[in-house]
Amino acid sequence: MRQLLNTLYLSTEGTYAHLEGETLVVKVGDAKRGQIPMHHLGAIVCLGRVSLSPQLMARCMADGRSIVWLNENGRFQARVEGEVGGNILLRQAQFRAADKPEIALQLSKAFIAGKLKNSRNVLMRSARDSKDEAEKAQLAKAAKALAVNLRNVQQADSPASVLGLEGDAARVYFEQFNTMIKPSMRSEFEYQGRSRRPPKDAVNALISFIYALLLSDCRSALETVGLDPQLGFFHVVRPGRPALALDLLEEFRAVLGDRLALTLINRGQVQQKDFDFRTGGAVYLSESGRKAVVVAYQERKKETLQHPVLETQVEIGLLPLLQARLLARYLRGDVPHYIPFFNK
């Protein structure tokens, strides 16, 4: 299971990685930048103009090691993997479950309940940390609104109701994002509302990039346990869309994505110089920004916390895999409910 912690991110433009015996070697131009034993490596994520040798790619395919290409802004471009593995009986169970509206509804409610509870916890944490009484009250009010939505999600009787409650909660939550940024950083990082394609400010650029890294980990986790990442229950299934990976991502957006973004901003670990402000209003992370985020993301994955179901300390990088295993148990009929990840 530790392979999720050993993802190699290649982000420097012009990077070339190749195989030397049992070692992956990284070069930029003629300069050797590093080497990693292959048995320590779980996956490779290439950001932007990065190339790999055919021999290295073939070795990764033979070992069942995935290679993902994202563009410079974190948007998915391609995934290369070897022969399809996993448990065909589990995938059959997944496809049968997707045809049952009651199961799709139950899982949708679970994914969104996880998202809302974790989003509420982020608001409450920011309220505790705030030194401004008015802002404390504002964040606490938003947290109470999400608690109401959370109760309503548990009583929802249709996918449309779940979607509506999730949308309303997201609106309330993101309206408070500026308040969760330290006052001293707000002039530099002014959040102007959620925007995606393209991001319109530095906060959106940062959040979207971290979400892309998380989505890659969620997809890898589902494939590791043998589930099909494209057949989801909450997100609409479309060709090429990893709907189940997006379902699983909902549980982690706030606790792993937004909290990391807020930490990077509030501690000054990313600054305006780490972003490219382009003609037309689009904003993306620069190469220095991507490196800073990837390093912080990898460090965050090494931290531990108490898993509410397993009741043991686990590394954060393992959470998508652990939740994928719990989902597989539910789809096989081993347990009566899927319990989403709640960060206490």
C-alpha positions in Angstrom: 0.0 0.0 0.0 2.9 2.3 0.5 3.3 2.7 -3.3 0.9 5.7 -3.2 3.6 7.6 -1.2 6.3 6.9 -3.8 5.0 8.9 -6.7 7.7 10.7 -8.8 6.7 14.1 -10.1 8.7 15.4 -13.0 8.0 19.1 -13.6 11.1 20.8 -15.0 10.8 21.7 -18.7 13.1 19.5 -20.7 13.4 16.7 -18.2 14.2 13.3 -19.6 14.0 10.1 -17.6 15.4 6.8 -18.6 16.3 3.4 -17.3 19.8 2.2 -16.3 19.6 -1.3 -15.0 17.2 -1.3 -12.0 17.4 2.5 -11.6 15.4 5.4 -13.0 17.8 8.3 -13.9 16.5 11.9 -14.4 18.4 14.4 -16.6 17.7 18.0 -17.6 19.8 18.6 -20.7 23.1 16.9 -20.1 23.0 17.3 -16.3 22.0 14.4 -14.2 19.5 15.5 -11.6 18.8 12.3 -9.7 18.2 8.6 -9.6 15.7 6.3 -7.9 15.7 2.5 -7.6 12.7 1.2 -9.5 11.5 -1.0 -6.6 11.0 2.2 -4.6 8.7 3.8 -7.2 4.9 3.4 -7.3 3.9 5.8 -10.1 5.2 8.6 -12.3 3.4 11.9 -12.9 4.8 14.1 -15.7 3.9 17.8 -15.7 4.3 19.7 -19.0 7.2 19.1 -21.4 8.7 15.9 -19.9 9.8 12.8 -21.8 10.5 9.2 -20.9 12.5 6.6 -22.7 10.6 3.7 -24.4 12.6 1.2 -22.2 11.4 3.0 -19.0 7.8 3.1 -20.2 7.9 -0.6 -21.1 9.3 -1.5 -17.6 6.6 0.5 -15.9 4.0 -1.2 -17.9 5.4 -4.6 -17.1 5.5 -3.8 -13.4 2.0 -2.4 -13.3 3.3 1.1 -12.6 1.1 3.9 -14.0 2.4 6.9 -15.9 0.3 10.1 -16.0 0.8 13.2 -18.1 -0.7 16.5 -16.9 -0.2 19.7 -18.7 1.7 22.6 -17.0 -1.5 23.7 -15.3 -2.3 20.3 -13.9 -5.0 19.3 -16.4 -5.1 15.6 -17.3 -3.8 14.7 -20.7 -3.0 11.0 -20.8 -2.4 7.9 -18.8 -0.3 4.9 -19.8 -0.7 1.6 -18.1 -0.1 -2.1 -18.9 -2.4 -5.1 -19.1 -5.7 -4.7 -17.3 -5.5 -6.5 -13.9 -7.6 -6.5 -10.8 -10.6 -8.6 -10.0 -13.1 -9.0 -12.8 -15.7 -10.2 -10.2 -15.3 -6.9 -8.4 -15.8 -4.9 -11.6 -18.9 -6.9 -12.4 -20.3 -6.1 -8.9 -19.5 -2.4 -9.6 -21.4 -2.4 -12.9 -24.4 -4.2 -11.4 -24.5 -1.7 -8.5 -24.4 1.3 -11.0 -27.6 0.0 -12.5 -29.4 0.1 -9.2 -30.7 3.6 -8.4 -30.9 2.9 -4.7 -27.2 2.0 -4.5 -26.2 5.0 -6.6 -28.2 7.3 -4.3 -26.7 5.7 -1.1 -23.2 6.2 -2.4 -23.8 9.7 -3.7 -25.1 10.7 -0.3 -22.0 9.1 1.3 -19.5 10.9 -0.9 -21.2 14.3 -0.5 -21.7 13.8 3.3 -17.9 13.3 3.5 -17.3 16.4 1.5 -19.7 18.6 3.6 -18.4 17.4 6.9 -14.8 17.9 6.0 -15.6 21.3 4.5 -17.4 22.2 7.7 -14.3 21.2 9.7 -12.1 23.5 7.6 -14.4 26.4 8.4 -14.5 25.6 12.1 -10.7 25.3 12.2 -10.3 28.7 10.6 -12.8 30.1 13.0 -10.8 28.9 15.9 -7.6 30.4 14.4 -9.1 33.7 13.6 -8.3 36.7 15.8 -11.2 38.8 14.5 -14.4 38.2 16.4 -16.6 39.3 13.5 -14.9 36.9 11.2 -15.1 34.1 13.8 -18.9 34.6 13.9 -19.0 34.7 10.1 -17.1 31.4 9.7 -19.2 29.8 12.5 -22.4 30.8 10.8 -21.2 29.2 7.5 -20.2 26.0 9.4 -23.8 25.8 10.9 -25.3 26.2 7.4 -23.2 23.3 6.2 -24.3 21.2 9.2 -27.9 21.8 8.1 -27.1 20.7 4.5 -25.3 17.7 5.9 -28.4 16.6 7.7 -30.5 17.2 4.6 -28.2 15.2 2.4 -28.7 12.2 4.8 -32.4 12.5 4.2 -32.3 13.2 0.4 -34.4 10.9 -1.7 -33.1 11.6 -5.2 -29.8 12.3 -6.9 -31.1 15.8 -7.9 -31.6 16.6 -4.2 -28.1 15.6 -3.4 -26.7 17.6 -6.2 -28.7 20.7 -5.2 -27.6 20.4 -1.6 -23.9 19.9 -2.6 -24.1 23.0 -4.8 -25.6 25.2 -2.1 -23.0 24.0 0.4 -20.2 24.7 -2.0 -21.5 28.3 -2.5 -21.6 28.9 1.2 -18.2 27.4 1.8 -16.4 29.3 -1.0 -18.0 32.6 0.0 -15.8 32.3 3.1 -12.6 31.4 1.4 -11.2 35.0 1.6 -12.0 35.0 5.3 -9.9 31.9 5.8 -6.9 33.6 4.3 -4.8 35.6 6.7 -5.5 39.3 6.6 -1.9 40.1 5.7 -2.1 37.9 2.6 -5.5 38.9 1.3 -4.3 41.8 -0.9 -1.9 39.4 -2.6 -4.3 36.5 -2.8 -7.8 37.8 -3.4 -10.2 35.1 -4.1 -12.8 36.2 -6.7 -15.1 33.2 -6.7 -14.6 29.7 -8.1 -13.3 29.6 -11.7 -11.8 26.6 -13.4 -11.2 26.7 -17.1 -9.2 28.9 -17.0 -8.6 29.9 -13.3 -9.1 33.7 -13.0 -6.9 34.3 -9.9 -4.0 32.8 -8.0 -6.2 31.1 -5.4 -8.2 29.2 -8.1 -5.0 28.3 -9.9 -3.6 26.8 -6.7 -6.7 24.9 -5.8 -7.2 23.5 -9.2 -3.6 22.3 -9.4 -3.8 20.5 -6.1 -7.2 18.9 -7.0 -5.5 17.5 -10.2 -2.8 15.9 -8.1 -5.5 14.5 -5.7 -7.5 13.2 -8.7 -4.5 11.3 -10.0 -4.0 9.6 -6.6 -7.8 8.7 -6.4 -7.7 7.2 -9.8 -4.6 5.2 -9.0 -6.2 4.0 -5.7 -9.3 2.7 -7.5 -7.3 0.9 -10.2 -5.1 -0.6 -7.5 -8.1 -2.3 -5.8 -9.6 -3.4 -9.1 -12.4 -0.9 -9.6 -13.1 0.9 -12.9 -12.4 4.7 -12.2 -14.8 5.7 -15.1 -18.0 4.2 -13.7 -19.2 6.5 -11.0 -22.3 6.9 -8.9 -22.6 10.6 -8.2 -20.8 12.2 -11.2 -22.4 11.7 -14.6 -20.7 9.1 -16.7 -19.2 10.4 -19.9 -16.6 9.0 -22.3 -13.1 9.7 -21.0 -14.3 11.0 -17.6 -13.0 9.3 -14.5 -16.4 9.6 -12.8 -15.7 7.3 -9.8 -12.4 9.0 -9.2 -14.2 12.3 -9.1 -16.7 10.7 -6.7 -13.9 9.7 -4.3 -12.2 13.0 -4.7 -15.2 14.8 -3.1 -14.2 13.4 0.3 -10.7 14.9 0.1 -11.2 18.3 -1.6 -11.5 20.3 1.6 -9.3 18.3 4.0 -6.4 17.6 1.7 -6.8 20.2 -1.1 -8.2 23.4 0.4 -6.3 23.1 3.7 -3.1 22.6 1.8 -3.8 25.6 -0.4 -4.6 27.8 2.7 -1.5 26.6 4.5 0.7 27.5 1.5 -0.8 30.9 1.2 -1.0 31.8 4.9 2.6 30.7 5.5 4.0 32.5 2.5 5.2 29.3 0.8 3.7 30.5 -2.5 3.8 34.1 -3.6 2.7 36.2 -6.6 6.0 35.4 -8.3 5.0 31.7 -8.4 2.1 32.4 -10.8 1.8 33.4 -14.5 -0.8 36.1 -15.1 -1.7 35.8 -18.8 -3.4 38.1 -21.3 -7.1 37.5 -21.1 -7.2 37.0 -17.3 -6.1 33.4 -17.0 -3.8 32.6 -14.1 -1.6 29.5 -13.7 1.2 28.3 -11.5 4.7 28.9 -12.8 7.4 26.3 -12.8 8.6 27.5 -9.4 5.0 27.4 -8.1 4.4 23.9 -9.3 7.6 22.7 -7.6 6.7 24.3 -4.3 3.2 22.8 -4.4 4.4 19.3 -5.3 7.0 19.3 -2.5 4.4 20.5 0.0 1.9 17.9 -1.3 4.4 15.0 -0.9 5.3 16.2 2.6 1.6 16.4 3.5 1.1 12.8 2.4 3.7 11.6 4.8 1.9 13.0 7.8 -0.4 10.7 9.8 -3.9 11.0 11.3 -6.4 8.8 13.0 -8.7 6.9 10.5 -12.2 7.0 11.8 -13.2 3.5 10.6 -9.9 1.7 11.1 -9.3 3.5 14.4 -5.5 3.5 13.8 -2.9 6.1 12.7 -2.4 6.0 8.9 -0.3 8.1 6.5 -2.4 10.7 4.7 -1.1 9.5 1.3 -2.8 6.1 1.9 -6.3 7.6 2.5 -7.5 7.3 -1.1 -6.4 3.7 -1.2 -8.0 2.8 2.1 -11.3 4.4 1.0 -11.1 2.6 -2.3 -10.8 -0.7 -0.4 -13.8 0.2 1.8 -15.8 1.0 -1.3 -14.8 -2.3 -2.9 -15.9 -4.2 0.3 -19.3 -2.5 0.1 -19.8 -3.3 -3.6 -18.9 -6.9 -3.0 -21.5 -7.1 -0.3 -19.0 -7.6 2.5 -20.4 -4.6 4.5 -23.8 -3.0 4.6 -22.7 0.6 4.1 -19.9 2.6 2.6 -18.5 5.0 5.2 -16.8 8.1 3.7 -13.6 9.6 5.2 -14.4 12.1 7.9 -11.5 14.1 9.3 -12.1 14.7 13.0 
